[in-house]
Amino acid sequence: MAIYLDNAATSFPKPEAVYRRIDEAFRQSGGNPGRGGHQLSLDASRIVFTAREAVANFFGISDSSRIAFTSNATEAINLALFGFLHPGDRVVTTNMEHNAVARPLRALQERGVEVVKVAADRYGFVPAEDFCQACAAAPTALAVLGHISNVTGTIQDLETIGSWCRSHGVPLLVDAAQSAGLLPINVETLGIDLFAAPGHKGLFGPVGSGFLYVRPGLELVPLLYGGTGANSDSDLMPEVMPERLESGTPNTPGLAGLTAGIAWLEEVGLTAIREHEIKCMSRLLAGLAALPGLELYGPGDATQCGGVLSFNIKGLDPSTVAFRLDHEFSICVRAGLHCAPEAHRAIGTYPVGTVRVSPGMMTSLEEIEEFITAIATIAGKV
């Protein structure tokens, strides 16, 4: 059995309850939610509603109808950016963002949106003071921040930035791809107006699940137009949430699995999950730092980063290291630019990128030791 250390891409394995719930939904609730009055359609509708309530409760969202389900965080971010911004608007973001943020913003820039990027230091940290000053420098339509970097694992100061944005009337979009399910997040107390997250990472749902939260008072232009199961007499999209932003048949089994993943998280507790992540990361940092020829990137302190660590072995391309880990040791990691080229420019690893190791709740400390031993072997043969 392979040792899986690529949880920043997709968490694996999932809790057994997630597998069971997906299978149950496939087999027993096969109707189309909201598209009929028969019992199987109603069963599917209950699954979708239960998932919406579970997400709302987990993230401190008072009105679950403000949650639009998507296929992943990338779709949620695109829905937020293209649905909210207009030519002439000014956006403040950072150079640590994933391409899920950077590429839509580039496309919007070509349509007349001004994009300002606040620079991170060599550890991947964006000073909150710099970010807020950039927002204050000119009228800003939207601030966009990745909570945790998928390259360095650096946790940004969302509490300070969210508070400043809320008090100064600057809407804030948060990309929680690496933090949802790892850190406690309450959208109200953190001042978050738009919140995008995948279901398949820290929330332990399946691929094909994600969502966007839209604060009451903000209205977005839909990204997709089509059937919603309601207002079928009109060729216009409904004005009410969530139907306005949800066209087409949703991933009902995926949402059943997402609900089961959130229930598992609530049972285990975020405190226990965070403690385990810190133990794994602390051992990784100490073990790799002790090896000659390695360069580590990021904060260097497990309490200041999520479950992501990037490193390189002097004299070896990161893709070679990842290939050898897979083929010689059955250890799964990711190498390259991790869909965040500007982040690599910030930490000095562009264009080759890094080897990225990302343990999760299902990772054992014994597996961490096997990984360190494997890297020591590879580094010793350079």
Secondary structure, DSSP 8 states (H G I E B T S, - for coil): --EE-BTTTS--S--HHHHHHHHHHHHH--S-TTS-SSHHHHHHHHHHHHHHHHHHHHTT-S-GGGEEEESSHHHHHHHHHHHH--TT-EEEEETT--HHHHHHHHHHHTTT-EEEEE---TTS---HHHHHHHHHTS--SEEEEESB-TTT-BB--HHHHHHHHHHTT--EEEE-TTTBTTB---TTTTT-SEEEEESSSTT---TT-EEEEE-TT-----SS-S--SS-TT-SS--SSTTGGG--S---HHHHHHHHHHHHHHHHH-HHHHHHHHHHHHHHHHHHHHTSTTEEEES-S-GGGB-S-EEEEETTS-HHHHHHHHHHHH-EE-EEE-TT-HHHHHHHT-TTT-EEEEB--TT--HHHHHHHHHHHHHHHHT-
